[in-house]
Amino acid sequence: MIAVENLVKSYNSTRVLHGVDHAQDRGEAVVLIGPSGCGKSTFLRCLNQLEVADAGRITIDGVTIEGGRPPRTSEEREQQRQLRSRSGMVFQSFNLFPHLTVLQNITAAPMVVKGVPQQEAETRARQLLAKVGLESKAPAYPAQLSGGQQQRVAIARALAMEPLVMLFDEPTSSLDPESRDEVLRVMRRLAEEGMTMLVVTHEMQFARDMAHRVLFFDGGRVAESGPPDQIFSNPQHERTREFLRRATTR
């Protein structure tokens, strides 16, 4: 489903990604862990084309885009559009439209971008709200919801575009423990249903319980990769052991 080859990204003179390679099967849930500033979020943003890589190649479900420069030709722009359409992204901040209801937040993109008729879009939105446990909140506005509820709406909004891959960038970092657990339950359910997922998180127990594979990022590289039991119980690299000691004693 996902193939990344030699991905490089810099901001001005600072190299953030140093030739990252990654391959991921359909239905696989992969969790990215590592210290802040190590390139995890930038990696996700490159996959979703929010950032253009300086070099390398990204393929999602057979659609490939090369790094090096922004798309210029109509063919390159169409490839970028197709790549973006294959992934949904959920951020740390909820990014809901404050002037729209929950239902309108979820239906806006399918109607505008994909031309889905309003009734069909609303039916699908209500199904997704039920999936994330918020069916009764359809007429509410974001300001009337808790942080955890807003994040679950953000997940439903991403799912409304029917992505093949879901990208989560620290989706629980700004939530209280109860709201965090609500969001993690939704994400666990998606993983159990076979959604292909890439998750950046500092929730070590969640990574251990949910992931098929864990990647430890350090200094813009994948320093170690393996199943959760190996990474958490028997890490092979001292840098991984040091990070996990600190992460699990906070």
C-alpha positions in Angstrom: 0.0 0.0 0.0 2.8 2.5 0.9 6.3 2.5 -0.5 8.7 5.3 0.4 12.2 5.4 -1.0 15.1 7.6 0.1 12.9 10.5 1.3 14.9 13.7 2.0 13.5 16.9 3.4 15.2 20.1 4.6 14.0 23.4 6.0 16.5 26.1 4.9 19.9 24.6 5.9 18.4 22.1 8.4 18.1 18.5 7.2 15.0 17.0 8.8 14.7 13.7 6.9 17.8 11.8 5.9 16.9 9.3 3.2 14.0 7.5 4.9 12.8 4.2 3.4 9.5 2.7 4.4 7.2 -0.1 3.1 3.8 -0.9 4.5 1.2 -3.5 3.6 -2.5 -2.9 3.2 -4.3 -3.2 6.5 -1.1 -2.7 8.5 -1.0 -0.3 11.5 2.4 1.3 12.0 3.2 3.6 14.9 6.1 6.1 14.7 7.8 6.9 18.0 10.8 9.0 18.9 11.9 12.3 20.4 10.3 15.6 19.4 11.9 17.2 16.4 13.1 13.9 15.0 11.2 14.1 11.7 8.1 12.0 12.4 5.5 14.7 11.6 7.5 15.9 8.6 7.4 12.4 7.3 3.6 12.2 7.5 3.3 15.7 5.9 5.4 14.6 2.9 3.2 11.5 2.5 0.1 13.7 2.3 1.9 16.3 0.1 1.5 19.0 2.6 5.2 19.2 2.2 7.2 18.5 -0.9 10.2 16.3 -0.3 13.6 17.5 -1.6 14.4 14.0 -3.0 13.0 10.5 -3.0 9.8 8.8 -4.1 6.4 8.2 -2.5 4.0 5.6 -3.7 0.5 5.0 -2.3 -1.7 2.3 -3.8 0.2 2.5 -7.1 0.3 6.3 -7.5 3.9 7.6 -7.4 5.3 11.1 -7.0 8.9 12.1 -7.1 10.5 14.6 -4.7 12.7 17.5 -5.7 10.3 20.2 -6.7 6.6 21.1 -6.6 4.5 19.6 -9.4 4.6 21.7 -12.5 2.8 19.9 -15.3 -0.9 19.1 -15.4 0.1 15.4 -15.2 2.2 15.9 -12.1 -0.5 18.0 -10.4 -3.0 15.2 -11.1 -0.6 12.7 -9.6 -0.3 14.8 -6.5 -4.1 15.2 -6.3 -4.5 11.4 -6.6 -1.9 10.8 -3.9 -3.6 13.2 -1.6 -7.0 11.6 -2.2 -5.7 8.3 -1.0 -4.8 9.5 2.5 -6.7 11.2 5.3 -4.9 13.1 7.9 -5.8 14.0 11.5 -3.7 16.6 13.3 -2.9 17.6 16.9 -5.3 20.5 16.5 -8.8 19.7 15.4 -9.0 22.3 12.5 -12.8 22.2 12.4 -14.7 25.0 10.8 -16.2 26.9 13.8 -19.1 28.4 11.8 -20.3 25.0 10.5 -22.2 22.3 12.4 -20.6 19.0 13.0 -22.7 17.5 10.1 -21.6 20.3 7.8 -17.9 19.9 8.8 -18.1 16.3 7.7 -20.1 16.8 4.5 -18.3 19.9 3.1 -15.3 18.1 1.5 -17.2 15.2 -0.1 -19.8 17.6 -1.6 -17.3 20.2 -2.8 -14.3 18.1 -3.8 -16.0 14.9 -4.9 -19.4 16.2 -6.0 -21.3 13.8 -3.7 -25.0 14.8 -3.5 -26.0 16.4 -0.2 -28.4 13.7 0.9 -25.8 11.0 0.2 -23.1 12.9 2.0 -25.3 13.5 5.1 -26.3 9.8 5.3 -22.6 8.8 5.2 -21.7 11.5 7.7 -24.3 10.3 10.2 -23.0 6.7 9.8 -19.5 8.0 10.6 -20.7 9.9 13.6 -22.3 6.8 14.9 -19.0 5.0 14.3 -17.1 7.5 16.5 -19.9 7.6 19.1 -21.2 11.1 18.3 -24.4 10.6 16.4 -26.4 13.0 18.6 -23.9 15.8 18.0 -24.7 16.3 14.3 -26.4 19.7 14.8 -23.8 21.0 17.3 -21.1 23.5 16.6 -17.4 22.7 17.4 -17.4 25.2 20.3 -20.1 23.2 22.0 -17.9 20.0 22.0 -15.1 18.8 24.3 -11.6 18.4 22.8 -12.0 14.7 22.5 -15.3 15.0 20.8 -13.9 17.5 18.3 -11.0 15.2 17.5 -13.5 12.3 16.9 -15.4 14.6 14.5 -12.0 15.3 12.8 -11.5 11.6 12.4 -15.0 11.2 10.9 -14.4 14.1 8.6 -11.2 12.4 7.3 -13.0 9.1 6.8 -15.8 10.8 4.9 -13.4 11.2 1.9 -13.0 7.4 1.9 -9.2 7.3 2.2 -7.1 4.2 1.7 -4.6 5.3 4.4 -5.1 7.2 7.6 -2.3 9.4 8.9 -2.5 10.5 12.6 -0.1 13.2 13.8 -0.1 13.1 17.7 -4.0 13.2 17.7 -4.2 13.0 21.5 -1.4 15.3 22.6 -3.7 18.2 23.6 -6.4 16.1 25.3 -7.1 15.2 28.9 -6.9 11.5 29.9 -10.6 10.8 29.5 -10.8 12.5 26.1 -7.6 10.8 25.0 -9.0 7.4 25.8 -12.1 8.1 23.7 -10.0 9.0 20.7 -7.7 6.0 21.1 -10.7 3.6 21.3 -11.9 4.9 17.9 -8.4 4.5 16.5 -8.1 0.9 17.8 -11.4 0.1 16.2 -10.2 1.4 12.8 -7.1 -0.7 13.1 -9.2 -3.8 14.0 -11.3 -3.2 10.9 -8.2 -3.3 8.7 -7.6 0.4 8.0 -4.0 1.1 6.8 -2.7 3.5 9.4 0.5 5.5 10.2 0.3 7.0 13.7 2.8 9.5 15.3 2.2 9.3 19.0 3.8 9.5 22.5 1.3 7.0 23.8 3.6 4.1 24.4 1.0 1.7 25.7 -1.3 2.4 22.7 1.7 1.7 20.4 2.4 -1.5 22.1 -1.2 -2.7 22.1 -2.3 -1.6 18.6 0.6 -1.5 16.2 1.6 -4.3 13.9 5.0 -2.6 13.7 6.8 0.2 15.5 9.3 2.6 13.9 11.7 4.4 16.1 12.7 7.7 14.5 15.9 9.5 15.6 17.7 12.4 13.9 15.6 12.1 10.7 16.1 8.4 10.2 14.4 5.2 11.1 16.8 4.0 13.7 15.0 0.8 14.5 11.9 -1.1 13.2 10.1 -4.2 14.4 7.0 -5.7 16.0 5.9 -4.0 19.3 7.2 -6.9 21.5 10.7 -6.6 20.1 10.8 -2.8 20.2 9.5 -2.5 23.8 10.8 -5.6 25.4 14.1 -6.2 23.5 15.2 -3.1 21.6 18.4 -3.6 19.6 19.9 -0.1 19.8 21.0 1.8 22.8 19.3 5.0 21.5 16.0 3.2 21.4 16.5 1.8 24.9 17.4 5.3 26.2 14.3 6.9 24.6 12.0 4.2 26.0 13.4 4.4 29.5 12.5 8.1 29.5 9.2 7.7 27.8 7.9 5.0 30.1 9.0 6.7 33.3 7.3 10.1 32.7 
